[in-house]
Amino acid sequence: MQDTPESAWAKVPNIRETRESETHVWRIPLDRARTTDEHLTVLSNEERVRVRRFYFPHHGIRYAVAHSALRRILGQYTNIGASALEFTSGEHGKPALTNAVAHSGQALHFNLSHSSDLALVAVSLQGAVGVDIERWRERIEPLDIAERFFSPYERDALRSVQSEIEDSEPMLRGFFSTWSRKEAYLKATGHGISRGLHHFDVTMARTPDDVQAELLADRLDPTAVERWVMHNIQVAPGFSGALVTARGAGTEAGPGAVRLFDSPYM
């Protein structure tokens, strides 16, 4: 999938008219709310307790906004109110709905990711989905972290950026684009980070025009490249985003369309 300019983010669709082959990604701003009051009403008791446990109030607000928006978004695809949706966790902690399907009767797959003041929610009717967003942080040592978590192929790609370009932005773009793609893949497959990040290879974005996002190999699952498709998502300046969908979603030739929406819930 090619990179996504700001103009690609559209207003809310009529969910009942969307094609089942589509995957939807919703962008949610998290810092526009002043309090958690309006968001707590749709959260579960467990979620409300978690909101209150955050030491810094703005972290609690971001959590409340992200999870209330998730509920309201999923509510549009189902016949169940946002506050009545029930969740369970898979073997490695990936959330799933226990009491809802889409209007079409299809199973509803979703994934949530948030970083700093933005969140992404991915929704699919055709199979498992994973999404990740990462805010660039300058006070890190990308190569040191890559040595611990990236594959040899990815470490070499990141080193080549350091040797070719003095500017720090390409290094941050390269590191966080790689990280977001790896996280999105693990989330799509349902594996936690405990599976390890160095067993598989993804492409790295070097420049804004370097839009190719691809899973190149998974040494623990040799058929993975045939079953998963990786998409680059341009969320906002200073962020990296990635989406992973099942290759069989949509048609035998590949995945269905990915549509991007700005959430009205904030």
Salt bridges, closest charged atoms under 4 A:
GLU6 OE2 - ARG27 NH2 2.67
GLU22 OE1 - HIS24 NE2 2.85
GLU22 OE1 - ARG259 NH1 3.31
ASP31 OD1 - ARG62 NE 2.87
GLU47 OE2 - HIS67 ND1 3.90
GLU47 OE1 - ARG71 NE 3.00
ASP117 OD1 - ARG135 NH1 3.56
GLU147 OE1 - ARG155 NE 3.53
GLU147 OE2 - ARG159 NH2 2.44
GLU154 OE1 - LYS182 NZ 2.87
ASP156 OD1 - ARG159 NH1 2.61
GLU164 OE1 - ARG206 NH1 3.78
GLU169 OE2 - ARG173 NH2 2.86
ASP201 OD1 - ARG219 NH2 2.96
ASP218 OD2 - ARG195 NH2 2.89
ASP221 OD2 - ARG227 NH2 2.26
ASP262 OD1 - ARG27 NE 2.83
